[in-house]
Amino acid sequence: MAPRKRAGRRASRDRRGAAAVLGLFLTTALIVLMAVSIDLGYVSVARGELRRSADAAAMAACWQLFDERVKGTGEHDLAQAITVAASNVAARNTICTESPLLSDEYSDVQLGYYNSETPALFDTSDPSKFNAVRVHLRRQDAVNGEVPLFFSQLLGRGSLGLQCSSTAAMSASIGGFRTPPSEDHNINLLPIALDRETWEETIAKNTSDDFCVVGGVVKKGGDGIYECNLYPQGTGSPGNRGTVDIGGRNNSTADLSRQILHGISRQDFIDLGKPLMFDDYGKLYLNGDTGISAGIKDELASIIGQKRLIPIFESVSGNGNNANYTIIRFEGVRILEVKLTGPMKQKRLVVQPAMTLARGAVVTNAATTNSHYAFAPVRLVQ
């Protein structure tokens, strides 16, 4: 019996030894797994912070692009101002507690033209068309350093390189406007339409340049931005001077005055009874009003120096209240001078093209609705 007992004790010790080795192996594996999981979680957080910082930098840079376009900044200064804006915002959005830098050497900030019809193409060849900014943000060995790892160093990996790109754009392809969510979100659209021929002559600088804006104040003197008369001497529609009903079919002078001062309201959209949107052919049909009268001159005079959106029409049919305007585009203008009294030939509502935010705009892929001076607010596109 003794040999059997000794053999049993040896087998028991062997089993306990094997269990101990297995337990040590499982504990080690669990510790390694937990260590790797912690590092993976840290990397996931770093990726999120990298994306957040790139998005914020691209948005800020594109808003700066809009501001610089408004000021007429030259190409060299434009690029510098936008790079500074992107860098400042990126630095405030840390990645793993480190403020990232944007590298000129690697062209981390790019200006270009973004077209939603061809989103893969980011055209950097024509500065006059720039409407977007792309920001490339890195945590790599050469720029900002790789993201440090902790426990993975035990496995021979002490850091990990990360990078991402973000593109923000301000689109000029405006397909119309969505109904405002409340009465506090009006659309800054004048209910006064301008014919396409006059608009094209204006942006081609074939009209006159008699006014300038200095410190927000309109003064006599040219500034290189040509003007036109929004009070037409003849629209081709007797008894109508370009005003359109964006609301009820028979808007009163009080309605027009309110829209001039405060924009198109949610109730106006409801009363219009149809979307304020271009159809599949790039057309929007609006009923005409009786015309620009002296009854709204004070309201127009009160917004001299301010920007507004206007509809551009290609044709009009009918007379007076029965006029029907075919709208093909929206554009941005600044009000410069108002005179709606006296002889017909002396009446005028002088405006000049001006880059204007089209809040509430619906962005479309149709190139036919591309504006020259109206832009939807900046948004992330890639």
C-alpha positions in Angstrom: 0.0 0.0 0.0 2.8 2.4 0.7 4.0 2.7 -2.9 0.4 3.4 -4.0 0.1 6.2 -1.4 3.4 7.7 -2.5 2.3 7.6 -6.1 -1.0 9.2 -5.2 0.7 12.0 -3.3 3.1 12.6 -6.3 0.1 12.7 -8.7 -1.7 15.2 -6.4 1.4 17.4 -6.2 1.7 17.3 -10.0 -1.9 18.3 -10.4 -1.4 21.2 -8.0 1.8 22.3 -9.8 0.0 22.1 -13.2 -2.9 24.1 -11.8 -0.5 26.7 -10.4 1.3 27.0 -13.7 -2.0 27.3 -15.6 -3.2 29.9 -13.1 -0.1 31.9 -13.5 -0.4 31.7 -17.3 -4.0 32.8 -17.2 -3.3 35.6 -14.8 -0.4 36.8 -17.0 -2.6 36.6 -20.1 -5.4 38.5 -18.3 -3.0 41.2 -17.2 -1.6 41.5 -20.8 -5.2 41.5 -22.2 -6.2 44.3 -19.8 -3.0 46.2 -20.6 -3.7 46.0 -24.3 -7.4 46.9 -23.8 -6.3 50.0 -21.8 -4.0 51.1 -24.6 -6.6 50.4 -27.2 -9.1 52.5 -25.3 -6.5 55.3 -25.0 -5.9 55.1 -28.8 -9.7 55.3 -29.4 -9.9 58.4 -27.3 -7.0 59.9 -29.2 -8.7 59.2 -32.6 -11.8 61.0 -31.4 -9.9 64.0 -30.2 -7.9 64.1 -33.4 -11.2 64.1 -35.4 -12.7 66.7 -33.2 -9.7 69.0 -33.5 -9.5 68.6 -37.3 -13.2 69.3 -37.7 -13.1 72.4 -35.5 -10.0 73.7 -37.3 -11.5 73.2 -40.7 -14.8 74.9 -39.7 -13.0 77.9 -38.2 -10.7 78.2 -41.2 -13.6 78.2 -43.6 -15.5 80.9 -41.7 -12.3 82.9 -41.8 -12.2 82.3 -45.6 -15.7 83.9 -45.8 -14.7 86.9 -43.7 -11.5 87.4 -45.8 -13.6 87.2 -49.0 -15.9 89.9 -47.6 -12.9 92.1 -46.9 -11.4 91.4 -50.3 -8.1 90.0 -48.9 -5.4 89.2 -51.5 -4.3 85.6 -52.2 -1.1 85.6 -50.1 -2.7 87.3 -47.1 -5.8 85.1 -47.5 -3.8 81.9 -47.1 -1.9 83.3 -44.1 -5.1 84.4 -42.3 -6.8 81.1 -42.8 -3.7 79.1 -41.7 -3.6 81.2 -38.5 -7.3 80.6 -37.8 -6.9 76.8 -38.3 -3.8 76.7 -36.1 -5.3 78.6 -33.3 -8.4 76.4 -33.1 -6.4 73.2 -33.5 -4.1 74.2 -30.6 -7.1 74.7 -28.3 -8.4 71.2 -29.0 -5.7 69.0 -27.4 -5.0 65.5 -28.4 -3.9 63.4 -25.4 -3.3 66.6 -23.5 -0.9 67.9 -26.2 -1.8 71.0 -28.4 -1.2 69.9 -32.0 0.6 72.1 -34.5 -0.2 72.3 -38.2 2.8 71.9 -40.5 3.5 74.2 -43.5 6.0 71.7 -44.7 3.3 69.0 -45.1 0.7 71.5 -46.4 -1.6 70.7 -43.5 -4.0 73.6 -44.4 -5.2 73.7 -48.0 -7.6 76.1 -49.7 -9.6 74.8 -52.6 -12.9 74.6 -54.5 -15.3 71.9 -53.4 -18.2 70.9 -55.6 -20.8 68.5 -54.2 -21.3 67.0 -57.7 -17.7 65.8 -57.7 -16.8 65.5 -54.0 -13.6 63.5 -54.7 -12.2 66.5 -56.5 -10.7 69.2 -54.3 -9.5 71.8 -56.9 -6.6 74.0 -55.6 -5.8 75.6 -59.0 -8.1 78.7 -59.1 -8.0 81.0 -56.0 -10.9 83.0 -57.3 -13.2 79.9 -56.8 -12.0 78.9 -53.4 -14.9 78.0 -51.1 -13.5 75.3 -48.9 -10.6 74.5 -46.5 -9.1 71.1 -45.8 -7.1 70.5 -42.6 -4.8 67.5 -42.2 -4.0 66.8 -38.6 -1.3 64.5 -37.4 0.2 62.8 -34.3 3.1 61.3 -36.1 6.8 61.0 -35.5 7.7 64.0 -37.8 4.8 66.2 -36.7 3.5 66.5 -33.1 4.9 63.1 -32.1 3.1 59.8 -32.0 0.5 59.0 -29.4 2.3 57.3 -26.5 1.3 53.9 -25.3 1.6 52.5 -21.8 1.5 48.8 -21.3 2.0 47.9 -24.9 5.7 48.9 -24.4 6.0 45.5 -22.7 5.2 44.0 -26.1 7.7 46.3 -27.9 5.4 49.0 -29.1 5.8 52.4 -27.3 3.7 54.7 -29.5 1.3 54.8 -32.4 1.0 57.3 -35.3 -2.4 58.8 -36.1 -3.7 61.2 -38.7 -7.0 62.4 -40.2 -8.3 65.0 -42.6 -11.4 67.2 -42.4 -12.9 69.5 -45.1 -15.4 72.4 -44.5 -17.1 74.3 -47.3 -19.5 77.2 -47.9 -21.7 76.2 -50.8 -23.0 78.6 -53.4 -25.3 76.0 -54.9 -28.5 77.1 -53.2 -31.7 75.2 -54.1 -34.0 77.3 -52.0 -34.9 77.7 -48.3 -36.4 75.5 -45.7 -39.2 76.7 -43.6 -37.8 78.4 -40.5 -38.3 76.4 -37.3 -39.8 79.3 -35.4 -40.7 82.9 -35.8 -37.3 83.8 -34.4 -35.5 82.5 -37.5 -36.5 84.6 -40.4 -34.8 84.4 -43.9 -33.0 87.7 -44.9 -34.6 87.7 -48.3 -36.0 90.9 -49.9 -39.3 90.4 -51.7 -37.9 92.4 -54.7 -36.6 90.6 -57.8 -33.9 91.7 -60.3 -33.7 90.6 -63.9 -30.8 88.3 -64.9 -29.5 90.6 -67.6 -29.0 93.5 -65.2 -27.3 91.3 -62.6 -24.9 89.8 -65.1 -24.0 93.3 -66.4 -23.3 94.4 -62.9 -21.0 91.5 -61.9 -19.3 92.0 -65.3 -18.6 95.7 -64.3 -20.5 97.1 -67.2 -22.7 99.4 -65.0 -21.5 102.2 -62.7 -19.4 102.5 -59.6 -20.6 105.5 -57.7 -20.6 104.3 -54.1 -18.3 102.8 -51.5 -18.7 101.5 -48.0 -16.2 102.8 -45.4 -16.5 101.4 -41.8 -20.0 100.2 -42.6 -21.1 103.7 -43.8 -22.1 104.2 -47.4 -20.4 107.1 -49.1 -20.0 108.6 -52.6 -17.0 107.3 -54.5 -16.0 104.1 -56.3 -14.7 101.0 -54.6 -14.4 98.7 -57.6 -17.7 97.0 -56.9 -20.2 98.1 -59.5 -23.9 98.9 -58.8 -27.3 98.5 -60.3 -30.8 99.8 -59.8 -33.1 97.3 -58.2 -36.0 99.6 -59.1 -36.4 98.7 -62.7 -37.7 101.1 -65.3 -39.5 98.3 -67.0 -39.8 94.6 -66.1 -41.8 93.7 -69.2 -44.8 93.5 -66.9 -47.0 96.6 -66.9 -48.0 97.8 -63.4 -45.3 95.7 -61.7 -42.0 96.9 -60.5 -40.3 93.7 -59.4 -41.9 93.0 -56.0 -42.9 89.4 -55.5 -45.3 87.7 -53.0 -43.4 85.5 -50.7 -46.4 84.7 -48.5 -50.0 85.3 -49.2 -50.9 86.1 -52.8 -51.9 89.6 -52.0 -49.2 90.8 -49.6 -50.0 94.3 -48.4 -47.5 97.2 -48.0 -47.4 96.3 -44.3 -46.3 92.8 -45.2 -43.6 94.1 -47.6 -42.4 96.5 -45.0 -42.1 93.8 -42.4 -40.2 91.5 -44.8 -37.8 94.3 -45.7 -37.0 95.0 -42.1 -37.1 91.5 -40.6 -37.0 89.0 -43.4 -39.3 86.2 -44.5 -41.1 84.6 -41.6 -42.2 81.1 -40.8 -45.8 82.2 -41.3 -44.9 83.6 -44.8 -43.6 80.2 -45.8 -46.9 78.7 -44.6 -49.0 81.3 -46.4 -47.0 80.7 -49.6 -48.5 77.3 -49.8 -45.5 75.7 -51.5 -41.8 75.1 -50.9 -39.6 78.1 -51.6 -37.4 75.7 -53.7 -36.4 75.4 -57.3 -38.0 72.5 -59.1 -36.1 69.8 -61.1 -35.6 72.3 -63.9 -34.1 75.0 -61.6 -37.1 77.2 -61.7 -39.2 78.8 -58.9 -42.4 80.6 -59.8 -43.5 83.6 -57.7 -46.6 85.8 -58.1 -45.9 89.5 -58.6 -47.0 92.3 -56.4 -48.1 95.8 -57.5 -44.6 97.1 -57.3 -42.1 99.1 -55.3 -44.0 102.1 -53.9 -43.1 105.1 -51.8 -44.9 103.3 -49.0 -41.8 101.1 -48.3 -39.1 103.8 -48.9 -38.6 104.4 -45.2 -38.1 100.7 -44.5 -35.6 100.4 -47.4 -33.8 103.6 -46.3 -33.4 102.1 -42.8 -31.3 99.2 -44.1 -28.9 101.2 -46.2 -25.5 99.6 -45.7 -26.9 96.2 -44.8 -26.9 93.0 -46.8 -29.9 91.1 -48.1 -30.6 88.3 -50.4 -32.6 88.9 -53.6 -34.3 86.6 -56.2 -33.0 86.8 -59.7 -35.6 86.2 -62.5 -35.2 85.3 -66.1 -38.7 86.1 -67.3 -42.0 87.6 -66.2 -45.5 87.3 -67.7 -48.8 88.9 -66.9 -49.6 92.4 -65.4 -49.7 93.9 -62.0 -50.9 91.4 -59.3 -51.2 88.8 -62.1 -47.5 89.0 -62.9 -45.7 85.7 -62.7 -41.9 85.7 -62.1 -39.6 82.8 -63.0 -36.9 82.8 -60.4 -33.6 81.1 -61.3 -31.1 82.1 -58.5 -30.6 83.9 -55.3 -27.9 86.5 -54.8 -26.4 88.7 -52.1 -26.5 92.5 -52.3 -25.9 95.6 -50.1 -28.4 98.4 -50.1 -26.7 101.7 -51.0 -29.3 104.4 -51.9 -33.0 104.7 -51.9 -35.1 107.3 -53.7 -38.7 106.4 -54.5 -40.3 109.8 -54.8 -40.3 112.3 -57.7 -40.3 111.6 -61.4 -40.2 108.0 -62.5 -36.7 108.3 -64.1 -35.2 109.6 -60.8 -36.6 106.7 -58.7 -33.9 104.2 -57.7 -33.0 101.5 -55.2 -29.2 101.2 -55.7 -27.5 97.9 -54.7 -24.1 96.3 -55.2 -23.1 92.7 -55.1 -22.0 91.6 -51.6 -21.1 88.2 -50.1 -24.1 87.3 -48.0 -24.9 84.3 -45.8 -28.0 82.5 -46.9 -29.1 81.1 -43.5 -31.7 78.4 -43.8 -30.6 77.6 -47.4 -30.9 74.1 -48.8 -27.8 73.0 -50.6 -28.3 71.3 -54.0 -26.0 69.6 -56.5 -27.5 71.5 -59.4 -24.9 73.8 -60.9 -27.7 75.9 -62.5 -28.5 77.4 -59.2 -24.9 78.4 -58.3 -24.8 81.9 -56.9 -22.0 84.4 -57.1 -22.6 86.2 -53.8 -24.9 84.1 -51.7 -23.4 81.3 -49.6 -24.9 78.7 -47.3 -23.3 78.6 -43.9 -20.1 76.7 -43.5 -20.6 72.9 -43.0 -18.4 69.8 -42.8 -18.4 68.0 -46.2 -15.7 65.4 -45.8 
